[in-house]
Amino acid sequence: MPSRREGADHEQGSRRRRPVFSGQDVRQGEIILRTRARRIIFIAGLVGIVVLALVLSIVVR
């Protein structure tokens, strides 16, 4: 069974091999809704979440 030190060395070694990305490279992408149908589906989903939250808040009372 490896000692604590060996386990820690193993973790550090695997961390060293991981690539490093800048904050600019890993930020979330933007939502691109190119067609009218995609925009409608996206907005309907947002409205659906709000309606679901309202219904759940009424039911919980």
N, C-alpha and C positions, 0 to 999 in steps of 0.2 A: 504494500500500500504506500503511495507516495506521501512524503511529508508535506506539511503546509508550505514550506519554502519551495519545493519542487512544483507544487500546484500554482503558486504565485508566479514562478518563473515562466511556467508554461503559458499562463494568461498574458503576461507581459509580452512574451514572444509573439503570440498570435495577434496582439494589439499592434505590435510594430509592423506586421506584414499587411495590415489593412490599409487600403488607400485613404488618402486624406482629401476631402473635398472642401472647397470654400463655401461660405454661406450663400454666395450668389449662385453657385452651381446646384445647391440642394434645396433651394426655396421651392415652394409649391408652384405648380404651373397655373396658367390662367385658364379660365373656362372659355372655350371657343364654341359658339353656337352658330354655325354657318347657315343652317337652313331654318326656314320658318317652323317646320315641324319639330326640330330639336329645341328651338326656343320655347315653343308651346309646351312641350313635354317637361322641360326644365322648370318653367314657371308653374305649371300644374303640380309638379312635385313639391315645390316650395309652399304653394297654397295648401296642398294636402297635409303637409306637416303642421301648418298653423291650425287648420281645421281639426286635425287629430288631437293636438294639444288642447284646444278649446273643449272638444267633446270629452276628453279624459278629465279635464278639470271640473266639468259639470257633473260627470258620473261619480267622481270621487267624493264630492260634497255629500 
